[in-house]
Amino acid sequence: MTSHVAIRGPIDRADLPGLFARVCALLESAGPGDVLCDVENVTADAVVVDALARLQLAARRRGCRILLRGASRELRELVAFMGLAEVLTVSAEAGEAARTAGTGCRSPGRT
């Protein structure tokens, strides 16, 4: 089963506990599977990468996997620079969205 979540920016460190709680609630209700995480509208910075890494860890603990959708080139490069490219992966569908203007995920459960 694939779930969807959208993260909107900018994200401050103070936003992380609330974001984490909302996404963990989605993960609990969705059960095992992939979660497409729309990051099209976030700024590429260390706080965003930290948030995504924490969400990936929480997802893996629940038998899920976070796949980035709509990641900008800058965000993908920062993820790679921080050594997390194999942890924070861009899905095939997400990769296509990142190369084009793409439409963001607008489904219920977005954050």
C-alpha positions in Angstrom: 0.0 0.0 0.0 1.3 3.5 -0.9 0.5 6.5 1.2 1.1 10.1 0.5 2.3 13.0 2.6 3.3 16.5 1.5 5.8 18.6 3.4 5.5 22.3 2.9 8.3 24.7 3.8 10.0 26.5 5.2 10.7 24.2 8.1 12.2 25.3 11.3 13.7 23.1 14.0 10.8 23.9 16.2 8.5 22.4 13.6 10.2 19.0 13.7 8.3 17.4 16.7 4.9 18.2 15.2 5.9 17.1 11.7 7.3 13.9 13.2 4.1 13.2 15.2 1.8 13.7 12.2 3.8 11.5 9.8 4.2 8.8 12.5 0.4 8.8 12.9 0.0 8.4 9.2 2.6 5.5 9.2 0.7 3.8 12.1 -2.6 4.0 10.3 -1.3 3.0 6.8 0.6 -0.1 7.8 3.6 -1.5 6.0 4.4 0.0 2.5 5.8 3.0 0.8 5.1 6.6 1.6 5.5 9.1 -1.2 6.7 12.3 0.4 6.1 15.4 -1.7 9.0 17.7 -1.0 8.5 20.0 -4.0 7.8 23.0 -1.9 10.6 22.8 0.7 13.9 24.7 0.8 17.0 22.6 0.5 18.7 23.0 3.9 20.1 20.9 6.7 16.8 21.1 8.8 14.8 19.6 5.9 17.4 16.8 5.4 17.4 16.2 9.2 13.6 16.0 9.2 13.6 13.6 6.2 16.2 11.3 7.7 14.3 11.1 11.0 11.1 10.3 9.1 12.9 7.6 7.2 14.1 6.1 10.4 10.6 6.1 11.9 9.2 4.6 8.7 11.7 1.8 8.6 10.9 0.9 12.2 7.3 0.5 11.1 8.1 -1.6 8.0 7.7 1.3 5.7 9.9 3.3 3.4 9.8 7.1 2.6 10.3 7.9 -1.1 10.9 11.5 -2.0 8.7 13.0 -4.7 9.4 16.4 -6.4 12.9 16.8 -4.8 14.7 19.8 -6.3 18.2 19.3 -7.7 19.5 21.3 -4.8 17.8 19.0 -2.2 19.1 15.9 -4.0 22.6 17.3 -4.0 22.5 18.3 -0.3 21.2 14.8 0.6 24.1 13.3 -1.4 26.6 15.7 0.2 25.4 14.7 3.6 25.9 11.0 2.7 22.2 10.1 2.8 21.5 9.4 -0.8 21.0 5.7 -0.2 18.8 6.4 2.8 16.6 9.2 1.3 15.8 7.8 -2.1 13.8 9.4 -4.9 11.2 7.1 -6.3 11.0 6.4 -10.0 7.7 8.3 -10.1 9.3 11.0 -7.9 12.3 11.3 -10.0 10.2 12.1 -13.0 8.4 14.7 -11.1 11.7 16.3 -10.1 12.8 16.5 -13.7 9.6 18.2 -14.9 7.4 20.8 -13.4 5.3 17.9 -11.9 2.2 18.2 -9.8 2.6 17.8 -6.1 0.7 15.3 -4.0 -2.5 16.8 -2.9 -4.1 13.9 -1.1 -5.6 13.7 2.4 -3.0 13.1 5.1 -0.6 15.8 3.8 1.5 17.6 6.4 
